[in-house]
C-alpha cells in the first residue's frame, strides 16, 4: 500500500469553516477542545467536548468513528 493511501485527512463542513486537517499516519486521531489530548483541536463554541471523538484506523483499511464519554453526540456526513 502506498504511503498516501495510509494517510488520513479530515475536512470540516463549510458551516464550521471548511478547514482541512492532516495528514495523520497514526492508528488513532482524537478530536476535541483540549489541545493537550487531541490531534485536532476545535473551539468549544463549536459544541465539542474536551475530548469529543476519535477515529480509529483498522488493519483492513476501514475506520471506526467513536464518541468519547464526554461527547453530546457525533455526526458523520459522507459525500
PyMOL Python script that loads the backbone (N, CA, C, O; Angstrom):
from pymol import cmd

cmd.read_pdbstr("""\
ATOM      1  N   UNK A   1       0.847  -1.172   0.000  1.00  0.00           N
ATOM      2  CA  UNK A   1       0.000   0.000   0.000  1.00  0.00           C
ATOM      3  C   UNK A   1       0.896   1.239   0.000  1.00  0.00           C
ATOM      4  O   UNK A   1       1.856   1.312   0.766  1.00  0.00           O
ATOM      5  N   UNK A   2       0.580   2.215  -0.863  1.00  0.00           N
ATOM      6  CA  UNK A   2       1.380   3.436  -0.963  1.00  0.00           C
ATOM      7  C   UNK A   2       1.202   4.305   0.267  1.00  0.00           C
ATOM      8  O   UNK A   2       0.185   4.232   0.956  1.00  0.00           O
ATOM      9  N   UNK A   3       2.197   5.121   0.531  1.00  0.00           N
ATOM     10  CA  UNK A   3       2.163   5.988   1.714  1.00  0.00           C
ATOM     11  C   UNK A   3       0.929   6.890   1.719  1.00  0.00           C
ATOM     12  O   UNK A   3       0.320   7.073   2.773  1.00  0.00           O
ATOM     13  N   UNK A   4       0.540   7.460   0.573  1.00  0.00           N
ATOM     14  CA  UNK A   4      -0.634   8.339   0.507  1.00  0.00           C
ATOM     15  C   UNK A   4      -1.913   7.607   0.890  1.00  0.00           C
ATOM     16  O   UNK A   4      -2.841   8.219   1.418  1.00  0.00           O
ATOM     17  N   UNK A   5      -1.972   6.314   0.632  1.00  0.00           N
ATOM     18  CA  UNK A   5      -3.160   5.539   0.972  1.00  0.00           C
ATOM     19  C   UNK A   5      -3.284   5.331   2.482  1.00  0.00           C
ATOM     20  O   UNK A   5      -4.373   5.031   2.973  1.00  0.00           O
ATOM     21  N   UNK A   6      -2.197   5.483   3.217  1.00  0.00           N
ATOM     22  CA  UNK A   6      -2.217   5.290   4.662  1.00  0.00           C
ATOM     23  C   UNK A   6      -2.531   6.569   5.419  1.00  0.00           C
ATOM     24  O   UNK A   6      -2.845   6.517   6.608  1.00  0.00           O
ATOM     25  N   UNK A   7      -2.452   7.720   4.756  1.00  0.00           N
ATOM     26  CA  UNK A   7      -2.676   8.995   5.419  1.00  0.00           C
ATOM     27  C   UNK A   7      -4.168   9.267   5.578  1.00  0.00           C
ATOM     28  O   UNK A   7      -4.975   8.879   4.733  1.00  0.00           O
ATOM     29  N   UNK A   8      -4.520   9.933   6.663  1.00  0.00           N
ATOM     30  CA  UNK A   8      -5.901  10.301   6.947  1.00  0.00           C
ATOM     31  C   UNK A   8      -6.008  11.815   6.958  1.00  0.00           C
ATOM     32  O   UNK A   8      -5.200  12.498   7.588  1.00  0.00           O
ATOM     33  N   UNK A   9      -7.007  12.338   6.259  1.00  0.00           N
ATOM     34  CA  UNK A   9      -7.303  13.767   6.251  1.00  0.00           C
ATOM     35  C   UNK A   9      -8.726  13.946   6.752  1.00  0.00           C
ATOM     36  O   UNK A   9      -9.576  13.082   6.538  1.00  0.00           O
ATOM     37  N   UNK A  10      -8.989  15.059   7.414  1.00  0.00           N
ATOM     38  CA  UNK A  10     -10.327  15.385   7.883  1.00  0.00           C
ATOM     39  C   UNK A  10     -10.634  16.807   7.455  1.00  0.00           C
ATOM     40  O   UNK A  10      -9.840  17.716   7.696  1.00  0.00           O
ATOM     41  N   UNK A  11     -11.792  17.006   6.814  1.00  0.00           N
ATOM     42  CA  UNK A  11     -12.225  18.332   6.393  1.00  0.00           C
ATOM     43  C   UNK A  11     -13.530  18.668   7.079  1.00  0.00           C
ATOM     44  O   UNK A  11     -14.490  17.900   7.009  1.00  0.00           O
ATOM     45  N   UNK A  12     -13.573  19.818   7.745  1.00  0.00           N
ATOM     46  CA  UNK A  12     -14.804  20.264   8.396  1.00  0.00           C
ATOM     47  C   UNK A  12     -15.801  20.738   7.344  1.00  0.00           C
ATOM     48  O   UNK A  12     -15.404  21.202   6.276  1.00  0.00           O
ATOM     49  N   UNK A  13     -17.067  20.625   7.637  1.00  0.00           N
ATOM     50  CA  UNK A  13     -18.090  21.111   6.721  1.00  0.00           C
ATOM     51  C   UNK A  13     -17.984  22.642   6.630  1.00  0.00           C
ATOM     52  O   UNK A  13     -17.439  23.279   7.531  1.00  0.00           O
ATOM     53  N   UNK A  14     -18.506  23.231   5.541  1.00  0.00           N
ATOM     54  CA  UNK A  14     -18.370  24.678   5.347  1.00  0.00           C
ATOM     55  C   UNK A  14     -18.908  25.516   6.509  1.00  0.00           C
ATOM     56  O   UNK A  14     -18.322  26.550   6.830  1.00  0.00           O
ATOM     57  N   UNK A  15     -20.001  25.103   7.147  1.00  0.00           N
ATOM     58  CA  UNK A  15     -20.534  25.900   8.256  1.00  0.00           C
ATOM     59  C   UNK A  15     -19.599  25.942   9.464  1.00  0.00           C
ATOM     60  O   UNK A  15     -19.771  26.780  10.349  1.00  0.00           O
ATOM     61  N   UNK A  16     -18.604  25.036   9.507  1.00  0.00           N
ATOM     62  CA  UNK A  16     -17.596  25.046  10.569  1.00  0.00           C
ATOM     63  C   UNK A  16     -16.237  25.493  10.043  1.00  0.00           C
ATOM     64  O   UNK A  16     -15.207  25.208  10.653  1.00  0.00           O
ATOM     65  N   UNK A  17     -16.236  26.190   8.916  1.00  0.00           N
ATOM     66  CA  UNK A  17     -15.012  26.792   8.398  1.00  0.00           C
ATOM     67  C   UNK A  17     -14.355  26.055   7.256  1.00  0.00           C
ATOM     68  O   UNK A  17     -13.497  26.630   6.585  1.00  0.00           O
ATOM     69  N   UNK A  18     -14.720  24.792   6.998  1.00  0.00           N
ATOM     70  CA  UNK A  18     -14.152  24.048   5.887  1.00  0.00           C
ATOM     71  C   UNK A  18     -12.673  23.729   6.020  1.00  0.00           C
ATOM     72  O   UNK A  18     -12.037  23.345   5.038  1.00  0.00           O
ATOM     73  N   UNK A  19     -12.116  23.876   7.201  1.00  0.00           N
ATOM     74  CA  UNK A  19     -10.686  23.638   7.434  1.00  0.00           C
ATOM     75  C   UNK A  19     -10.337  22.173   7.187  1.00  0.00           C
ATOM     76  O   UNK A  19     -11.079  21.275   7.586  1.00  0.00           O
ATOM     77  N   UNK A  20      -9.210  21.939   6.531  1.00  0.00           N
ATOM     78  CA  UNK A  20      -8.715  20.581   6.302  1.00  0.00           C
ATOM     79  C   UNK A  20      -7.570  20.313   7.274  1.00  0.00           C
ATOM     80  O   UNK A  20      -6.647  21.117   7.401  1.00  0.00           O
ATOM     81  N   UNK A  21      -7.644  19.177   7.955  1.00  0.00           N
ATOM     82  CA  UNK A  21      -6.613  18.763   8.907  1.00  0.00           C
ATOM     83  C   UNK A  21      -5.937  17.509   8.368  1.00  0.00           C
ATOM     84  O   UNK A  21      -6.582  16.681   7.724  1.00  0.00           O
ATOM     85  N   UNK A  22      -4.669  17.369   8.625  1.00  0.00           N
ATOM     86  CA  UNK A  22      -3.961  16.155   8.234  1.00  0.00           C
ATOM     87  C   UNK A  22      -2.710  16.531   7.466  1.00  0.00           C
ATOM     88  O   UNK A  22      -2.451  17.701   7.187  1.00  0.00           O
ATOM     89  N   UNK A  23      -2.015  15.603   7.163  1.00  0.00           N
ATOM     90  CA  UNK A  23      -2.305  14.186   7.177  1.00  0.00           C
ATOM     91  C   UNK A  23      -1.853  13.560   8.484  1.00  0.00           C
ATOM     92  O   UNK A  23      -0.877  13.981   9.106  1.00  0.00           O
ATOM     93  N   UNK A  24      -2.603  12.536   8.876  1.00  0.00           N
ATOM     94  CA  UNK A  24      -2.310  11.790  10.087  1.00  0.00           C
ATOM     95  C   UNK A  24      -1.968  10.364   9.678  1.00  0.00           C
ATOM     96  O   UNK A  24      -2.685   9.752   8.886  1.00  0.00           O
ATOM     97  N   UNK A  25      -0.886   9.843  10.213  1.00  0.00           N
ATOM     98  CA  UNK A  25      -0.462   8.491   9.852  1.00  0.00           C
ATOM     99  C   UNK A  25      -0.644   7.486  10.987  1.00  0.00           C
ATOM    100  O   UNK A  25      -0.468   6.286  10.776  1.00  0.00           O
ATOM    101  N   UNK A  26      -0.992   7.949  12.180  1.00  0.00           N
ATOM    102  CA  UNK A  26      -1.180   7.037  13.306  1.00  0.00           C
ATOM    103  C   UNK A  26      -2.472   6.242  13.174  1.00  0.00           C
ATOM    104  O   UNK A  26      -3.283   6.506  12.287  1.00  0.00           O
ATOM    105  N   UNK A  27      -2.658   5.278  14.053  1.00  0.00           N
ATOM    106  CA  UNK A  27      -3.854   4.449  14.026  1.00  0.00           C
ATOM    107  C   UNK A  27      -5.042   5.110  14.693  1.00  0.00           C
ATOM    108  O   UNK A  27      -6.177   4.671  14.504  1.00  0.00           O
ATOM    109  N   UNK A  28      -4.804   6.166  15.479  1.00  0.00           N
ATOM    110  CA  UNK A  28      -5.886   6.835  16.189  1.00  0.00           C
ATOM    111  C   UNK A  28      -5.697   8.342  16.104  1.00  0.00           C
ATOM    112  O   UNK A  28      -4.595   8.851  16.308  1.00  0.00           O
ATOM    113  N   UNK A  29      -6.788   9.059  15.799  1.00  0.00           N
ATOM    114  CA  UNK A  29      -6.783  10.518  15.748  1.00  0.00           C
ATOM    115  C   UNK A  29      -7.893  10.999  16.668  1.00  0.00           C
ATOM    116  O   UNK A  29      -9.053  10.634  16.480  1.00  0.00           O
ATOM    117  N   UNK A  30      -7.549  11.823  17.669  1.00  0.00           N
ATOM    118  CA  UNK A  30      -8.542  12.346  18.620  1.00  0.00           C
ATOM    119  C   UNK A  30      -8.907  13.782  18.266  1.00  0.00           C
ATOM    120  O   UNK A  30      -8.050  14.582  17.889  1.00  0.00           O
ATOM    121  N   UNK A  31     -10.203  14.097  18.396  1.00  0.00           N
ATOM    122  CA  UNK A  31     -10.735  15.409  18.071  1.00  0.00           C
ATOM    123  C   UNK A  31     -11.460  15.971  19.285  1.00  0.00           C
ATOM    124  O   UNK A  31     -12.237  15.262  19.925  1.00  0.00           O
ATOM    125  N   UNK A  32     -11.213  17.241  19.610  1.00  0.00           N
ATOM    126  CA  UNK A  32     -11.886  17.859  20.738  1.00  0.00           C
ATOM    127  C   UNK A  32     -11.336  19.245  21.014  1.00  0.00           C
ATOM    128  O   UNK A  32     -10.589  19.793  20.203  1.00  0.00           O
ATOM    129  N   UNK A  33     -11.699  19.813  22.153  1.00  0.00           N
ATOM    130  CA  UNK A  33     -11.299  21.171  22.509  1.00  0.00           C
ATOM    131  C   UNK A  33     -10.022  21.227  23.354  1.00  0.00           C
ATOM    132  O   UNK A  33      -9.509  22.317  23.607  1.00  0.00           O
ATOM    133  N   UNK A  34      -9.504  20.090  23.790  1.00  0.00           N
ATOM    134  CA  UNK A  34      -8.316  20.054  24.655  1.00  0.00           C
ATOM    135  C   UNK A  34      -7.057  19.884  23.798  1.00  0.00           C
ATOM    136  O   UNK A  34      -6.837  18.827  23.207  1.00  0.00           O
ATOM    137  N   UNK A  35      -6.234  20.940  23.740  1.00  0.00           N
ATOM    138  CA  UNK A  35      -5.046  20.870  22.878  1.00  0.00           C
ATOM    139  C   UNK A  35      -3.952  19.956  23.415  1.00  0.00           C
ATOM    140  O   UNK A  35      -2.981  19.697  22.703  1.00  0.00           O
ATOM    141  N   UNK A  36      -4.070  19.461  24.638  1.00  0.00           N
ATOM    142  CA  UNK A  36      -3.072  18.525  25.158  1.00  0.00           C
ATOM    143  C   UNK A  36      -3.448  17.074  24.880  1.00  0.00           C
ATOM    144  O   UNK A  36      -2.570  16.213  24.828  1.00  0.00           O
ATOM    145  N   UNK A  37      -4.736  16.785  24.701  1.00  0.00           N
ATOM    146  CA  UNK A  37      -5.191  15.407  24.490  1.00  0.00           C
ATOM    147  C   UNK A  37      -5.570  15.110  23.047  1.00  0.00           C
ATOM    148  O   UNK A  37      -5.672  13.943  22.667  1.00  0.00           O
ATOM    149  N   UNK A  38      -5.781  16.149  22.231  1.00  0.00           N
ATOM    150  CA  UNK A  38      -6.345  15.936  20.897  1.00  0.00           C
ATOM    151  C   UNK A  38      -5.383  16.324  19.781  1.00  0.00           C
ATOM    152  O   UNK A  38      -4.598  17.263  19.915  1.00  0.00           O
ATOM    153  N   UNK A  39      -5.458  15.590  18.686  1.00  0.00           N
ATOM    154  CA  UNK A  39      -4.675  15.890  17.491  1.00  0.00           C
ATOM    155  C   UNK A  39      -5.314  17.043  16.717  1.00  0.00           C
ATOM    156  O   UNK A  39      -4.613  17.887  16.158  1.00  0.00           O
ATOM    157  N   UNK A  40      -6.643  17.074  16.689  1.00  0.00           N
ATOM    158  CA  UNK A  40      -7.394  18.139  16.030  1.00  0.00           C
ATOM    159  C   UNK A  40      -8.133  18.896  17.121  1.00  0.00           C
ATOM    160  O   UNK A  40      -8.974  18.332  17.821  1.00  0.00           O
ATOM    161  N   UNK A  41      -7.814  20.182  17.260  1.00  0.00           N
ATOM    162  CA  UNK A  41      -8.397  21.000  18.327  1.00  0.00           C
ATOM    163  C   UNK A  41      -9.367  22.004  17.712  1.00  0.00           C
ATOM    164  O   UNK A  41      -9.013  22.765  16.812  1.00  0.00           O
ATOM    165  N   UNK A  42     -10.596  21.986  18.219  1.00  0.00           N
ATOM    166  CA  UNK A  42     -11.651  22.892  17.760  1.00  0.00           C
ATOM    167  C   UNK A  42     -12.141  23.714  18.944  1.00  0.00           C
ATOM    168  O   UNK A  42     -12.044  23.269  20.088  1.00  0.00           O
ATOM    169  N   UNK A  43     -12.669  24.913  18.682  1.00  0.00           N
ATOM    170  CA  UNK A  43     -13.184  25.743  19.768  1.00  0.00           C
ATOM    171  C   UNK A  43     -14.408  25.109  20.426  1.00  0.00           C
ATOM    172  O   UNK A  43     -15.238  24.501  19.749  1.00  0.00           O
ATOM    173  N   UNK A  44     -14.517  25.252  21.737  1.00  0.00           N
ATOM    174  CA  UNK A  44     -15.689  24.740  22.450  1.00  0.00           C
ATOM    175  C   UNK A  44     -16.973  25.373  21.926  1.00  0.00           C
ATOM    176  O   UNK A  44     -18.048  24.786  22.048  1.00  0.00           O
ATOM    177  N   UNK A  45     -16.869  26.575  21.339  1.00  0.00           N
ATOM    178  CA  UNK A  45     -18.029  27.254  20.767  1.00  0.00           C
ATOM    179  C   UNK A  45     -18.669  26.438  19.643  1.00  0.00           C
ATOM    180  O   UNK A  45     -19.831  26.659  19.303  1.00  0.00           O
ATOM    181  N   UNK A  46     -17.921  25.500  19.065  1.00  0.00           N
ATOM    182  CA  UNK A  46     -18.470  24.609  18.035  1.00  0.00           C
ATOM    183  C   UNK A  46     -19.318  23.503  18.650  1.00  0.00           C
ATOM    184  O   UNK A  46     -19.922  22.710  17.927  1.00  0.00           O
ATOM    185  N   UNK A  47     -19.369  23.443  19.975  1.00  0.00           N
ATOM    186  CA  UNK A  47     -20.156  22.416  20.642  1.00  0.00           C
ATOM    187  C   UNK A  47     -19.405  21.117  20.872  1.00  0.00           C
ATOM    188  O   UNK A  47     -20.021  20.072  21.082  1.00  0.00           O
ATOM    189  N   UNK A  48     -18.077  21.174  20.833  1.00  0.00           N
ATOM    190  CA  UNK A  48     -17.281  19.965  21.051  1.00  0.00           C
ATOM    191  C   UNK A  48     -16.860  19.857  22.501  1.00  0.00           C
ATOM    192  O   UNK A  48     -16.640  20.864  23.174  1.00  0.00           O
ATOM    193  N   UNK A  49     -16.752  18.633  22.975  1.00  0.00           N
ATOM    194  CA  UNK A  49     -16.274  18.356  24.327  1.00  0.00           C
ATOM    195  C   UNK A  49     -14.742  18.436  24.345  1.00  0.00           C
ATOM    196  O   UNK A  49     -14.105  18.527  23.296  1.00  0.00           O
ATOM    197  N   UNK A  50     -14.167  18.400  25.535  1.00  0.00           N
ATOM    198  CA  UNK A  50     -12.699  18.439  25.650  1.00  0.00           C
ATOM    199  C   UNK A  50     -12.069  17.333  24.818  1.00  0.00           C
ATOM    200  O   UNK A  50     -11.115  17.586  24.082  1.00  0.00           O
ATOM    201  N   UNK A  51     -12.580  16.116  24.918  1.00  0.00           N
ATOM    202  CA  UNK A  51     -12.205  15.042  24.002  1.00  0.00           C
ATOM    203  C   UNK A  51     -13.524  14.503  23.445  1.00  0.00           C
ATOM    204  O   UNK A  51     -14.243  13.768  24.123  1.00  0.00           O
ATOM    205  N   UNK A  52     -13.823  14.873  22.218  1.00  0.00           N
ATOM    206  CA  UNK A  52     -15.149  14.647  21.650  1.00  0.00           C
ATOM    207  C   UNK A  52     -15.284  13.262  21.008  1.00  0.00           C
ATOM    208  O   UNK A  52     -16.227  12.526  21.296  1.00  0.00           O
ATOM    209  N   UNK A  53     -14.340  12.922  20.142  1.00  0.00           N
ATOM    210  CA  UNK A  53     -14.413  11.628  19.462  1.00  0.00           C
ATOM    211  C   UNK A  53     -13.031  11.227  18.971  1.00  0.00           C
ATOM    212  O   UNK A  53     -12.074  11.998  19.050  1.00  0.00           O
ATOM    213  N   UNK A  54     -12.951  10.013  18.466  1.00  0.00           N
ATOM    214  CA  UNK A  54     -11.701   9.556  17.869  1.00  0.00           C
ATOM    215  C   UNK A  54     -12.014   8.721  16.644  1.00  0.00           C
ATOM    216  O   UNK A  54     -13.051   8.065  16.551  1.00  0.00           O
ATOM    217  N   UNK A  55     -11.078   8.768  15.706  1.00  0.00           N
ATOM    218  CA  UNK A  55     -11.145   7.949  14.502  1.00  0.00           C
ATOM    219  C   UNK A  55     -10.070   6.891  14.662  1.00  0.00           C
ATOM    220  O   UNK A  55      -8.897   7.204  14.863  1.00  0.00           O
ATOM    221  N   UNK A  56     -10.481   5.643  14.571  1.00  0.00           N
ATOM    222  CA  UNK A  56      -9.554   4.522  14.745  1.00  0.00           C
ATOM    223  C   UNK A  56      -9.440   3.798  13.411  1.00  0.00           C
ATOM    224  O   UNK A  56     -10.431   3.316  12.863  1.00  0.00           O
ATOM    225  N   UNK A  57      -8.220   3.730  12.901  1.00  0.00           N
ATOM    226  CA  UNK A  57      -7.977   3.073  11.627  1.00  0.00           C
ATOM    227  C   UNK A  57      -7.801   1.571  11.840  1.00  0.00           C
ATOM    228  O   UNK A  57      -7.064   1.149  12.731  1.00  0.00           O
ATOM    229  N   UNK A  58      -8.471   0.776  11.030  1.00  0.00           N
ATOM    230  CA  UNK A  58      -8.408  -0.679  11.112  1.00  0.00           C
ATOM    231  C   UNK A  58      -7.377  -1.229  10.128  1.00  0.00           C
ATOM    232  O   UNK A  58      -7.053  -0.570   9.140  1.00  0.00           O
ATOM    233  N   UNK A  59      -6.870  -2.404  10.383  1.00  0.00           N
ATOM    234  CA  UNK A  59      -5.866  -3.028   9.532  1.00  0.00           C
ATOM    235  C   UNK A  59      -6.340  -3.300   8.121  1.00  0.00           C
ATOM    236  O   UNK A  59      -5.524  -3.355   7.200  1.00  0.00           O
ATOM    237  N   UNK A  60      -7.643  -3.472   7.924  1.00  0.00           N
ATOM    238  CA  UNK A  60      -8.175  -3.763   6.593  1.00  0.00           C
ATOM    239  C   UNK A  60      -8.494  -2.498   5.797  1.00  0.00           C
ATOM    240  O   UNK A  60      -9.071  -2.578   4.712  1.00  0.00           O
ATOM    241  N   UNK A  61      -8.119  -1.323   6.333  1.00  0.00           N
ATOM    242  CA  UNK A  61      -8.384  -0.062   5.654  1.00  0.00           C
ATOM    243  C   UNK A  61      -9.658   0.622   6.115  1.00  0.00           C
ATOM    244  O   UNK A  61      -9.902   1.775   5.759  1.00  0.00           O
ATOM    245  N   UNK A  62     -10.479  -0.069   6.906  1.00  0.00           N
ATOM    246  CA  UNK A  62     -11.702   0.522   7.428  1.00  0.00           C
ATOM    247  C   UNK A  62     -11.390   1.467   8.580  1.00  0.00           C
ATOM    248  O   UNK A  62     -10.270   1.505   9.089  1.00  0.00           O
ATOM    249  N   UNK A  63     -12.408   2.230   8.982  1.00  0.00           N
ATOM    250  CA  UNK A  63     -12.246   3.167  10.091  1.00  0.00           C
ATOM    251  C   UNK A  63     -13.459   3.113  11.000  1.00  0.00           C
ATOM    252  O   UNK A  63     -14.575   2.829  10.565  1.00  0.00           O
ATOM    253  N   UNK A  64     -13.214   3.391  12.274  1.00  0.00           N
ATOM    254  CA  UNK A  64     -14.278   3.453  13.272  1.00  0.00           C
ATOM    255  C   UNK A  64     -14.305   4.873  13.812  1.00  0.00           C
ATOM    256  O   UNK A  64     -13.261   5.412  14.177  1.00  0.00           O
ATOM    257  N   UNK A  65     -15.478   5.488  13.869  1.00  0.00           N
ATOM    258  CA  UNK A  65     -15.664   6.784  14.497  1.00  0.00           C
ATOM    259  C   UNK A  65     -16.331   6.512  15.835  1.00  0.00           C
ATOM    260  O   UNK A  65     -17.456   6.014  15.875  1.00  0.00           O
ATOM    261  N   UNK A  66     -15.651   6.834  16.934  1.00  0.00           N
ATOM    262  CA  UNK A  66     -16.151   6.520  18.271  1.00  0.00           C
ATOM    263  C   UNK A  66     -16.262   7.787  19.108  1.00  0.00           C
ATOM    264  O   UNK A  66     -15.312   8.565  19.193  1.00  0.00           O
ATOM    265  N   UNK A  67     -17.423   7.992  19.726  1.00  0.00           N
ATOM    266  CA  UNK A  67     -17.625   9.133  20.617  1.00  0.00           C
ATOM    267  C   UNK A  67     -16.910   8.868  21.931  1.00  0.00           C
ATOM    268  O   UNK A  67     -16.809   7.725  22.378  1.00  0.00           O
ATOM    269  N   UNK A  68     -16.412   9.940  22.545  1.00  0.00           N
ATOM    270  CA  UNK A  68     -15.860   9.784  23.884  1.00  0.00           C
ATOM    271  C   UNK A  68     -17.014   9.880  24.868  1.00  0.00           C
ATOM    272  O   UNK A  68     -18.129  10.238  24.489  1.00  0.00           O
ATOM    273  N   UNK A  69     -16.754   9.565  26.122  1.00  0.00           N
ATOM    274  CA  UNK A  69     -17.794   9.636  27.134  1.00  0.00           C
ATOM    275  C   UNK A  69     -18.271  11.052  27.395  1.00  0.00           C
ATOM    276  O   UNK A  69     -19.335  11.251  27.982  1.00  0.00           O
ATOM    277  N   UNK A  70     -17.487  12.052  26.961  1.00  0.00           N
ATOM    278  CA  UNK A  70     -17.825  13.449  27.184  1.00  0.00           C
ATOM    279  C   UNK A  70     -18.700  14.028  26.080  1.00  0.00           C
ATOM    280  O   UNK A  70     -19.329  15.068  26.279  1.00  0.00           O
ATOM    281  N   UNK A  71     -18.754  13.381  24.929  1.00  0.00           N
ATOM    282  CA  UNK A  71     -19.401  13.958  23.746  1.00  0.00           C
ATOM    283  C   UNK A  71     -20.916  13.959  23.853  1.00  0.00           C
ATOM    284  O   UNK A  71     -21.513  12.952  24.233  1.00  0.00           O
ATOM    285  N   UNK A  72     -21.547  15.088  23.521  1.00  0.00           N
ATOM    286  CA  UNK A  72     -23.005  15.125  23.497  1.00  0.00           C
ATOM    287  C   UNK A  72     -23.564  14.366  22.292  1.00  0.00           C
ATOM    288  O   UNK A  72     -24.740  14.002  22.286  1.00  0.00           O
ATOM    289  N   UNK A  73     -22.750  14.127  21.291  1.00  0.00           N
ATOM    290  CA  UNK A  73     -23.167  13.399  20.099  1.00  0.00           C
ATOM    291  C   UNK A  73     -22.193  13.666  18.970  1.00  0.00           C
ATOM    292  O   UNK A  73     -21.482  14.670  18.984  1.00  0.00           O
ATOM    293  N   UNK A  74     -22.157  12.777  17.993  1.00  0.00           N
ATOM    294  CA  UNK A  74     -21.295  12.972  16.831  1.00  0.00           C
ATOM    295  C   UNK A  74     -22.127  12.722  15.578  1.00  0.00           C
ATOM    296  O   UNK A  74     -23.079  11.942  15.587  1.00  0.00           O
ATOM    297  N   UNK A  75     -21.746  13.402  14.504  1.00  0.00           N
ATOM    298  CA  UNK A  75     -22.432  13.264  13.235  1.00  0.00           C
ATOM    299  C   UNK A  75     -21.390  13.077  12.148  1.00  0.00           C
ATOM    300  O   UNK A  75     -20.374  13.772  12.130  1.00  0.00           O
ATOM    301  N   UNK A  76     -21.633  12.152  11.251  1.00  0.00           N
ATOM    302  CA  UNK A  76     -20.725  11.876  10.153  1.00  0.00           C
ATOM    303  C   UNK A  76     -21.479  12.106   8.861  1.00  0.00           C
ATOM    304  O   UNK A  76     -22.494  11.457   8.604  1.00  0.00           O
ATOM    305  N   UNK A  77     -20.991  13.022   8.052  1.00  0.00           N
ATOM    306  CA  UNK A  77     -21.588  13.298   6.744  1.00  0.00           C
ATOM    307  C   UNK A  77     -20.616  12.810   5.694  1.00  0.00           C
ATOM    308  O   UNK A  77     -19.462  13.239   5.664  1.00  0.00           O
ATOM    309  N   UNK A  78     -21.063  11.933   4.848  1.00  0.00           N
ATOM    310  CA  UNK A  78     -20.220  11.403   3.784  1.00  0.00           C
ATOM    311  C   UNK A  78     -20.736  11.930   2.444  1.00  0.00           C
ATOM    312  O   UNK A  78     -21.945  12.051   2.246  1.00  0.00           O
ATOM    313  N   UNK A  79     -19.815  12.245   1.524  1.00  0.00           N
ATOM    314  CA  UNK A  79     -20.242  12.764   0.215  1.00  0.00           C
ATOM    315  C   UNK A  79     -20.999  11.717  -0.580  1.00  0.00           C
ATOM    316  O   UNK A  79     -21.430  11.986  -1.702  1.00  0.00           O
TER     317      UNK A  79
END
""", "prot")
cmd.dss("prot")
cmd.show_as("cartoon", "prot")
cmd.util.cbc("prot")
cmd.orient("prot")
